[in-house]
Amino acid sequence: MRAWLCSMLTALAVMAQEAAPARAQVRSSAEAVVQAKPDQAQIEIGVTTQAATAQAAAAQNATQLDAVLAQLRKLLAGRGTLETSGYSLVPNYRYPKDGKPEIAGYTASNLVLVKTQELKLVGAVIDAATQAGANTIHRLRFMLRDDEAVRLEALREATRKARAAAEAMAAAAGLKPVRIVSIEHAPAPAFRPMREMAMARAAEIAAAPTPVEPGVIEVQASVTLVLEAAP
């Protein structure tokens, strides 16, 4: 009796599966971009010097950088931080037409990263640094100290778009949404590319205040959604 009952239940289950309408999967991808105002700036300021010897290049660089740091500390006055981000001391080679390469001198380069939440100080920082002896502004970057809320907003918007697109495709095919099978998101860069500023003519640029416009930060999210649909 028990064996017969099990057989009947199995047969009914198979019949139910065969009677169930076939389901399709609809895949959709969407992107969303949310804009936010930056609340922090990072500026990489450098001093590059050349001399006949390594010692002379390094000493000249140290003297020049000390003057730059003194001006920046005075300007920031607790409203920002300074930290060394790079240092190099390399030989400069001369290549005679006939003969081996010769060392013609040395180049010393020292980079300092300036961080501040006072965005209105960015132009003044650049001016103070170049007037004190800095000859390189390697990069200027506006960013968010905490972008989590903006990221989540972008993810919600991308998910909403992906779902709406999947449901629209299903409806166009005469299908009704049943359930969401999966949702995935692809990490995307949070910030726009860094701004590069060359300061080869620092003396001329320093003669007038440097205008700086922070603009906005764009946070992007990309979502792929799979929707199950049936007739």
Buried (B, 14 or more C-beta within 10 A) or exposed (E): EEEEEEEEEEEEEEEEEEEEEEEBEBBBBBBBEBEBEBBBBBBBBBBBBBBEEBEBBBBBBBEBBEBBBEBBEEBBEEEBEBEEBEBEBEEBEEEEEEEEEEEEBBBBBBBBBBBBEEBEBBBBBBBBBBBBBBBBBBBBBBBBEEBEEBBEBBBBBBBBBBBEBBBEBBEEEEBEBBEBEEBEBEEBEBBBEBEEBEBEEBEEBBEEEBEBEBEEBBBBBBBBBBBBBBE
